């Protein structure tokens, strides 16, 4: 790793272990410490060719999926609430709300709306 990614390894060693001059550390110890770096460390990401860490990718995917659910869901007014501001108030008429007495009633209505 030192030969291919010297800057990344130096930064990771300084940040994680407080080692600022990695050339003074024995090679075996340096290798052990490098293996112990977290998966989203600079050197491990550079080795994988990753531009962002896994957590960022997963969060972005989650946001994409949730946006699709909110805007495609005919039973949800969350998108409208976001548009109205942080107070959560909505200008939607009360007739747009549906109240269900049971999960089965909700699922039945969901199936009806999905067919349309």
BELDAHU-V851686 format. One record per pair of residues at least 12 apart in sequence whose C-alpha atoms are under 10 Angstrom apart, sorted by sequence separation. I is the first residue (numbers start at 1). J is the second residue. If there is no record, write none. Layout:
# BELDAHU-V851686
((I | J) (I | J))
This chain:
# BELDAHU-V851686
((10 | 22) (40 | 52) (41 | 53) (67 | 79) (78 | 90) (80 | 92) (9 | 22) (10 | 23) (40 | 53) (77 | 90) (39 | 53) (40 | 54) (39 | 54) (40 | 55) (77 | 92) (6 | 22) (17 | 33) (13 | 30) (16 | 33) (16 | 34) (77 | 96) (2 | 22) (13 | 33) (16 | 36) (17 | 37) (76 | 96) (77 | 97) (9 | 30) (12 | 33) (13 | 34) (16 | 37) (75 | 96) (76 | 97) (12 | 34) (16 | 38) (74 | 96) (75 | 97) (75 | 98) (13 | 37) (9 | 34) (12 | 37) (16 | 41) (12 | 38) (15 | 41) (2 | 30) (9 | 37) (13 | 41) (2 | 31) (12 | 41) (13 | 42) (1 | 31) (11 | 41) (12 | 42) (13 | 43) (11 | 42) (12 | 43) (75 | 106) (2 | 34) (9 | 41) (10 | 42) (11 | 43) (12 | 44) (1 | 34) (8 | 41) (9 | 42) (10 | 43) (1 | 35) (8 | 42) (9 | 43) (75 | 109) (7 | 42) (8 | 43) (9 | 44) (75 | 110) (7 | 43) (8 | 44) (74 | 110) (5 | 42) (6 | 43) (8 | 45) (9 | 46) (73 | 110) (5 | 43) (8 | 46) (75 | 113) (4 | 43) (5 | 44) (8 | 47) (74 | 113) (73 | 113) (74 | 114) (2 | 43) (5 | 46) (73 | 114) (1 | 43) (4 | 46) (5 | 47) (1 | 44) (4 | 47) (1 | 46) (1 | 47))
